[in-house]
Amino acid sequence: MENESLNQGPVIDNNPTGPVGNDKLYSILAYIGILWLIGLLAAPEKDHAFTKNHVNNGIVLCIAGIVVNIIPVLGQLCALVIFVFAIMGIVAAAQDKEFSIPVIGDKIKIVK
């Protein structure tokens, strides 16, 4: 008895949630300063949920980094926290996992 699933050919997912193509690269770059723009503008990866998740986190961390540089009192501590979140995001993207910034990640959605 043959396995019929072997004869069906590849399954194509039109709305991928995991990394496809250059998704992983763009997701990692999203956590490095303003390089989130590459993932936001790169076609067709800009429409993938995996890339959107990491680009959104990159935008939030970039905005937080700018705000932290304006406020000198909290600057050093907050900059360290932002750096740690960026490293956590890079590791999650490299391991093909979704990542949400602790505390604020689920509340702030810039890229929909």
N, C-alpha and C positions, 0 to 999 in steps of 0.2 A: 504494500500500500504506500503510495507516494504522498509526501507532504505537499499539499496544495499551496501553502504559503510560499514555498520556494519558487514557484512558477509565476508569481504575480508581479515580479519586478519591484523596483524601488518605490517606497512610499514617500510622497512629496508633501511636506507640511507647508501650507501657505502662510501660516502665522506662527513661526517658530518662537519658542520661549527660551530655549537654550542657545548657546553660541553656534552660529553658522557663518562660514566664510571668515571674514576679518572681524567678527563681533568681539572676540577675545582681545584682539589688539586695540580696537577702539575703546573697549571697556577699561582696559588698563591705562590707556592714555588719558582717559577722562579724569583721573585722579591727580594728574600732573599739571598744576596751574591752569592755564587757559586752554590747554590742549583738549578739553572737553568739546571744543568747537569742531574738532575733526569728526568725532563720533556723532555730533548733532547734524553735521552737514553731509556726511558720507552716504552715498546711495549705494545699494539698497539697505545697508545695515541700519540706517537711521530709523527705519520703521520696525525693527525687531524689538520685542519687549526686553530682551536681555540687555541690549545696548542702551535702550531708553532708561532702564533702571540705573545703570552705572553712570550714564551721562547726567541724569538728574542729581545723583549723589555728588558728582564732580562739580556741578554748578553750585549746589548748596555749600560745599566746602570752599569753593573759590570765593563766593560772596562772604562767607564767614571769615575767611582769611583777610579780605579787604577790610571788613568791619573791625577785626581784631587789631589791624595795623593803625586804625584811626583812634582806638581807645588804648592809650598807653598803659593804664593801670593793670588791665587783665591780659595784656599782650602776650607775655611770655608763657603763662600757664595755658591760655586758650590756644596759642599757636602749637604747643606741644600736643594738646588734645586733638586738634585738627590734623596734625601730622600722623598721629596714631590711627585716626579714622581713615585717613588716606591709605595708609599701609594695610589696614584691615580690608579696605575695598579692593586694593590691588591683588591681595592674596585671594579674596573671594572670586574676583574675575578670572584670575589665573587657574583657579580650580573649577571653573564653569558653574559657579554658584551665584544666586541672587544675593544682594547685600542691601541692608537698610541701615542707615546711620542710626545708632542708638538714640533714643529719646525723640529726635525730631524727624527722622527719616521717613516715617509713615505719614507724617502730618504735612510735609511740604512737598508738593508735586509741581514742578515747574514744567517738565516735559511730559506731555500726556499722550 
